[in-house]
Structure formats: C-alpha cells, structure tokens
Amino acid sequence: MITESKLPHLIKLLDDKEPATKEALKSEFQASSGDISHELTATGITLTPKEKKQLSTLLLPARRKTLTSEWQIPAGGRSAMAEDWDSFEYHLRIISDYLHDGITLRPPLSDALDLITDEFSKNLQNTPITAENLRIWMFQNGRFQGNKKNYYLPENSDLCWVTDSGLGNPISLATLFMLIGRRLNLDITGCNYPGHFLARIYAGSNMQLVDCYNNGKLISAKNIIEEHKEISINAKIAIAGHAPLGDILQRFIRNLEHSFKHEKNQKKDPACINLLASLSKSLKK
C-alpha cells in the first residue's frame, strides 16, 4: 500500500537508473489500486510534467487489474443487465477510473453527475424540467460539445473527464444526457444507430432523436424512415426501439477499443486493447 509518508520517497526514486530500483518501483505501484490522487494531494507535492507521466505510467498496470477485478457483468451477459441503471453506471464508473491518470484529484462519477444535475436545476429557474429543456441547456447552449478536434482521444470515453472538460464523442455525450435525465426522472434513452450513437426523447407521443455530438440537433425518427428509403434494416431497427443498457455498454467499450487501435493515438497499448476486447466479450451473450 502506498501511504502519504512513503510517497515522497518513491517520487524521489523516479529518476534512479538502477535496474533493481526501477523494478522495486514497478512492483510497489502495481500493488496499489492504481489511484494515488488522495495521497498525492495530502502530501502537497507539486509534480513536474515528467514526473506526472512517469507516475501515471507506473500506475496503469494496477488500474488494469482493478478494472478486471471489479468487472461484474451477470452470467447472462448484456441481456441480463436489462434496465439495471445502477449496474450500467457502476461499469461506466470503473471504465472512467481506468482511464484516469491516477494522480489528479477529482470527484467519482456519481458525484460528478450529481453536480451537473444540480447545475442544470439551478440554472433552470422557473422553466419546467423536461428532456427538451435539458437538451437545450446541455448542448444547444454549449455546456457540452462534440470533441471534433480529438475524436479518437480515449478520454472521450471517461465520463468524469467529459463532465469536467465539456467535450465527448457521440456515445459518451448521449450517455451523459441519459444519466442526468435519469436523475431528473426524465424519459431519455439511447438509439444504437450504426456509426453514430444518438439519444431519444419524446415530445408528447412524437419520438425525436437527439444528436448530442452535433449541438443536440433534433432529428425526427418518423421522417428519417419515410424520407430515406435506402437506410439499412439495422438502422431502421435501431430507430424503432431503444437500445438496452447492456448493448450501450458493449458499444461503449468497442468504441474505446477502437480509439486505442487508432493509428494517431499516442497511448496505443496492446495490453489495453486485449483487456477491452475481453470485457466486450463478457457482454456478448
């Protein structure tokens, strides 16, 4: 266990070139949970950019181990998750913890979502709490935006990072919309549209799709089917029915796996890719 008293001494050894010292440091950090942000904050130590990178790299194997040990998909796979929102958010939280650098202090996912929900409620004033008003506040007003400059950045799948930066990819932004809507008792679900994940809301009995990545643009589900006869059967199926939470989680992981495989990604790591593939496989049933 890495304690506050031990941490300063370990940091001093980061630049030690002795193989035995390097191996000892590696073992020490691998035995941790992968997150020393609280201990590091308590010491008051200011790290250099080089030290931050070294520590985060040393903590990565422990974060991989924590992710696999905490992964608790039911034996029935994604279908067994049904509409278990607690399990859905739990698994998104441990994915976020895995993608965290392990050294920056930040609130856990549930707290981050609560803070965004409170922020919306305070800004709403006398306006009704509806899915439409949440859509406008989150996306049309620019609180959250598509990360178009860094589409393949793995952090786009870290919902804590998304809540803090205001940036994300289609599925992380739509998932954030759903989770905040859940806290407000709003009917917001996912649309597993091929190639571009969307959210779904209702205006009366009319179903509307929301492109959270593109400023929360509204798309009429009825018009898509009627005006685009060429769309695939899979696309029609995705539009017609909401995506089960287990399916969303699996797509979330596959999307992250793709980001690690992308040739421009600086963090390309076979161990990470193999881990994500095994997690996705656990959801296949």
N, C-alpha and C positions, 0 to 999 in steps of 0.2 A: 504494500500500500504506500502511495506517495503522500507524505504528510507535508504540512506547511513548513515544518522545521527542516525536513530533508530536501525540499525542492530547491532552495538556493544553491545547495552544494551540487545537486545534479546539473543545474544550469551552468555552473562554473566549469563542469567537465565536458560540455558540449563540443568544445574545440580540441579536446585531448585526442591526439593522433594514435595513442597506444591501442592496438587491436583488443587487448583484454578490457580496457576501459570502455571502448565502443560496444563490445559485446555485453558488458555489465549494464550499460545504459539501456541498450536494446531490451534486455531481459526485464529490467526494472519497469520500463514504460509499458511493455507488453503485458505485464502482470496487473496493470491498472484497469480502470473501466474505460479508458480512452478519453476521459474528460477531466482535466485538472484546472478548469477555469475558476472554480471557487477557491481552491488552494492558492492559485497564482494571484488572484485578486487580493487575498488576505495578506500575502507577503509584501504587496506594494511594489514589486519589481517591474521595471519598465524594460521590455524586451526589444532588442534590435530586430529589424526585418529578417535578418539571417537566423537569429535565434527562434523567432516565431515559426519560420519554415522548418527548422530542424526539429523543434518540439512537435509540431503537427505531424510531421512525417514519422517520428518515433511513436506517436500515439495511434496512428492509423491501424496497425495490426490489432490493437486492443479494441478499437471501435468496430472492426470487422467481427471480432469474436463476440462482442456484446450484442451486435445485431443478430447474429445467428442464434445465440443462446436465448434471446428474448423473442424471437420469431415464433408466434403461437397460432398459426393457421390451423383451423379444425381439420380433423382427418378427412372430412368430405371435400376439402379444397374450397375454391371460391364460392361454389354453390351453397356450402354450409354456412357461409357468412351471412347469407340472406340480407336482411336490412339491419345488421348489427352495427350501428353507428359508433358505439364505444370501441369495438374491435377495429373498425375502419380507422378511426382517429388514432388509436393506440399504435397501429402499424405505421401510419404516416409519421407519428412522433418518433419512432425508433429509426425510421429512414432519415428523418431530419437530424437526429442525434448522430447518426453515422456520417452524414455529410458535413457536420460541424467540424471546425478546425480543432476542437478540443481545448482551446486556450482562451477564447473570447467569452466573457460572461454575458449570458442572455437568458430571457425567461423561457421556460419549457413551452411546448406548442400550445397546450391548453390555455395557459396564461396569456400567451400572445394573441390567441383567438378571442379570448375574453376582452382584452384591451381594445382590439379593433371593433368588437361589438359595442363596447361602451362608447368608443369614439363616435361611431355612427349614431347611436341613440342620443348622445349629447348634441350632435350637430343637426339632428333631425328637427328639434324644437317642436312645433305644433303639427308637423307633417305626419300623416299616417305611416305606420311601419308596414311596408309592403315589399314584395320581391322587386317590384318595378322601381321603387324609390331606393332600395339597396343597390340595384343595378346602376342607377344614375350616379349615386354617391361614390360607389367603388370604382366605376370605370369611365363613365362619361365626364365626371368631374376631375379625372386624372389621379385619383388616390392610388390606383393600381394600373399598370400598363404592361403591354407585351414587351419582353426583353428582345427586341428585334436586332440589336447590335450583337448580342451574345446568346443566340437561340440555343446553342448546344452546351451552354455552361451547366455543369452538374448542379450548381446551387439553385437553378431554377426549379429543381425538384425538392428543395429544402424549404418547407413551408414556413419555418421560422425566419429564414433568410428572406423569403418573399414578403412576409409581413413587415419586415424591417426595411427592406430596400424599395418595396413597392413595385418590383419587377417580377415577371414569371413567364412560363410558357403556357400554351393553351390549357393543358390539363391541370397544372398547379393553380392557375388563376380560377378556373371553373370549380375546382375542388375547394378552394378557399371560399368562394361565393356560396357553395353548398353548406360548408361547415358553419359559416357565420349565419346563414339563413336558418340552419338547424337550431342555433342558439336563440333565434328570434321567432321560432315556431312558424317559419315560412316554408312553403312547398317549392323547394328548388332541388332539382335532380340533375343527373348527368345524361348526356347524349353521346354515345360512343361512336360518333361519326368517323368513318375511315379517314385517316390522315389529318384530322383536325378536331380535337375534342371540344364539345360545346356543353353549355348548361341549358336547362329547360325550366321555364316559368309559365304561369298561366295568367291570362287576362280574362277573367270570367271563365268561360268554357273554351276559350281560344288558346291553343298551345303556341308558345313562342320560344324559339331557340335564341340563346344569347352567346355571341362570340366574344368571350371575355378578353381574348388576346387582342382584338381589334376594337378597343374602346367600348366594349359592351354592346356592340351592334345587335339590333333585334332582327331576327330572320323568321318569317312566317313558315312554320312547318308545312302547312297546307299548300302554300304557294310553291315551295321547293318541289314537292311531289307532282303538283299539277303542271308546273311550267318547265320542269326538267325531266322529261320522259327518259332521258338517256342515263340517269343515275343508276347505280348498281343495286342489286337486290339487298346486299349488305347495308348499303346506305339507307335504303327505304326501311329496313328492319330497325336500324339504329334510330331513325327519326320517329318511327311509330311507337317505340317503347323505351322507357327509361333504362339506363344502364345499372345493373345490380352493383352493389358496392364491391363485391369480390372481383368483378370484371374491371372496375375502375382501378382498383389496387394493382391488379396484374398489369394493366396498361401503363400505370404509373411507373412500375418497375421496369418494364420493357423500354419505356421512353428514356429512363435514366441509364439503362444498359446501353442504349444507342448513343447517348451523349458521351459515355466513356469510350465507346468504339470510334467516335468521330475523329477523323484524322487531324483536325485542328485543335483537339482537346489536349491541353498540356498535362492533364492528370491521367492520361491513358495508362491503365494498370490491369494486366491480365488477371491478377488475383481479385480485383474488384469486379471485373466483368464476369468471372466464373461464379463469384458469390451471388451476384444479382441474377444470373441465369438459374442458379439453384433455387433462389427464392421464388422466381417466377414459375418454376416447375412445380413448386409446392402448391400453387394455386390452380393448376391445370384441371384438376378433377371436376 
